[in-house]
Amino acid sequence: SCKVFYAKDPLKIVRAQGQYMFDEKGEKYLDCINNVAHVGHSHPYVIKAATKQMELLNTNSRFLHDNLVQYAQRLTATLPEKLSVCYFVNSGSEANDLALRLARQYCGHQDVITLE
């Protein structure tokens, strides 16, 4: 049920650095779809921070941890007072599901219109 991108001439991406991805032949492609535009692939600061965290604990946000609260406080301190609640999720799918459930709870309706 998965869709292969570029079905007529599929890409086999083997590594990435900065804003670029590289295929098995070494061809360079500008990455415009993988949600890395803000820091790029293999950013040294992100790698260092992720490694430090994974050496301590590698789990998701379903378990309580002080860092989640501290991050939420730091984040909401930069936002208007009305934006004072954080929901941490693990994926875009979870974020979409949560947004749909919140909207249904808020408006009291179950109907949804989506665009392909």
N, C-alpha and C positions, 0 to 999 in steps of 0.2 A: 504494500500500500504506500510505500515511500516513492516520492517522485525524484528521479535523477535529474539534476540540473544539467543543461547542455546535452541532452540525450543523443543528438546527432554527432557530437564531438565531445564526449565527456572529459572533464578535467580530473586528473589524479593529483591532488595537492599533497605535498609531502612535508612542507615546512612553511613558516611565515616569520617575518621580521618587520617591525614597524608597521607601516600601512600596506605592505606587500605580502602576497602569498606566492609560492613557487611550486611549479609542477615537477613531475619526475624527470623532465628534460632540462630543468633549470630555467624555464621561461618564467618571467616575472609578471604578476597580475596585481593591479590596484584593487585592494579589498574594500568594496563598498557595501557589503551586506552582512558582515559577521559581528556587528555590534562592538567593534574595537576602535572606532574612529576617535574616541576621546583619549586613548593611551597607546593604541597600536598593539601589535603582537610582540611578545617577548620584551616588554618594557622592563628594564633592570629594577626599577623601584617596585613595580608590581610583583615581579618574581621574588625579590627579597622579602617583601611583606607577606606574600602567600607562603613562601617557604617557612618563614618564622612562625606563622600561624599553624601550618600543617604539622610542624614539629611538636607543637603543643596540643592541638586539638583539630581534627578534621571532621566536622559534622555540619549539619545544616541548622536552621533556626528553629527547629521544633523543640529543642531543649533550651532551658533557661541559661543565660550567661550574662554576666555584668557588661561585657563589651557591647551586646545588643542594645542595652539600655543607654550606655554612654554614647554610642553612635547615634541613636535616635535623638538624644538630647542635643548633641552637637549639630545634627542635621536640622532639627526643628528650630534651633536658635537662629538659623539663617533665613527662616521663612516667616511670612506674616502669621500672626497669632491664630487665625482661622485654620491654618494648616499645621495642626499640633499633634496629629496622630500618625504613627508610622505602622505600616504592615510590611513585614519582611517575607518575601517569597523566594522560591528557588529557580523560577523560570518565567518566561513570558507567558506560557500556558497557565501557570498558577496565577499570575497577575491578572490575566484576562478572566479566569474563572472567578477570582475574588471580586474584580470590578463588576462582573455580571451579578453576583450574589448581593453585593452592596447596593447596586442600582435597583434590583428587584425588591430588596428590603425597604429601601428609602421610598420608592414610588408605589409599592404595593401591587405592581403589575408583573406578569410573567412573560408578556410578549417581547420579542426581540427582532430587530431588523438588522441584517448584516449585508455587507457588500463583498462580493468575491474579488 
